Amino acid sequence: MTKLGEWVYAKLASKPVTPNEYEALIKEHKSERHISIIYTVGDLFSKHGFRVQREPIRIEIAENRYYQPDLAISKEGETFF
């Protein structure tokens, strides 16, 4: 969305524009194909009863070192990345 589009939306809706999911994902992942795979795999886990988090998260594994999983899935108190 352009800056003008954001301004028009904010005026008409009386609220600020929130970033869309695609923009957040494309900043953190390699390509649109990569994002498509993340969604496909997430949908499969959802069909099997898992709760799926697709939003980019960062897990600190050491000082100034981070792991950023593509998906966080959980079921019955266990979480997998």
C-alpha positions in Angstrom: 0.0 0.0 0.0 1.3 3.5 -0.8 1.7 6.2 1.8 -1.3 8.0 0.2 -3.4 4.9 0.5 -2.4 4.5 4.1 -3.4 8.1 4.8 -6.8 7.7 3.0 -7.5 4.5 4.9 -6.6 6.1 8.3 -8.9 9.0 7.5 -11.9 6.9 6.3 -11.6 4.2 8.9 -10.6 6.5 11.8 -7.8 4.1 12.8 -4.2 3.5 11.7 -3.2 1.0 9.1 -1.9 -2.2 10.7 0.8 -4.2 8.8 -0.5 -7.1 6.9 0.7 -10.6 7.5 2.4 -10.9 4.1 4.6 -7.9 4.7 5.8 -9.3 8.0 6.5 -12.7 6.5 8.3 -11.5 3.4 10.7 -9.5 5.5 11.7 -12.6 7.5 11.7 -15.3 4.9 13.5 -16.0 1.6 10.8 -15.8 -1.0 7.1 -16.0 -1.7 7.6 -19.8 -2.4 9.1 -20.2 1.1 6.0 -18.5 2.6 3.7 -20.7 0.5 5.5 -23.8 1.9 5.1 -22.4 5.5 1.3 -22.0 4.9 0.9 -25.4 3.3 2.7 -27.2 6.2 0.9 -25.1 8.8 -2.5 -26.1 7.2 -1.5 -29.8 7.4 -0.6 -29.5 11.1 -3.9 -27.6 11.8 -5.9 -30.4 10.2 -4.3 -32.8 12.6 -5.3 -30.7 15.7 -2.1 -28.7 16.2 -2.2 -25.0 17.0 0.0 -23.3 14.5 1.8 -19.9 14.8 3.1 -18.6 11.5 4.2 -15.2 12.6 7.9 -14.7 12.7 9.3 -15.2 16.2 12.9 -15.0 17.5 14.2 -17.3 20.2 17.5 -16.2 21.8 19.8 -19.3 22.0 22.8 -17.4 23.3 23.9 -13.9 23.9 23.2 -12.0 20.6 22.4 -15.3 18.8 18.9 -16.1 17.7 16.9 -18.9 16.1 13.9 -18.0 14.0 11.7 -21.0 13.2 9.3 -20.9 10.3 6.5 -22.4 12.4 5.7 -23.0 16.0 3.2 -25.8 16.5 1.8 -27.0 19.7 -0.5 -29.7 21.0 -1.2 -31.2 24.4 1.3 -28.9 26.1 4.2 -29.5 23.8 5.6 -27.0 21.4 7.7 -27.8 18.3 9.6 -25.5 16.0 
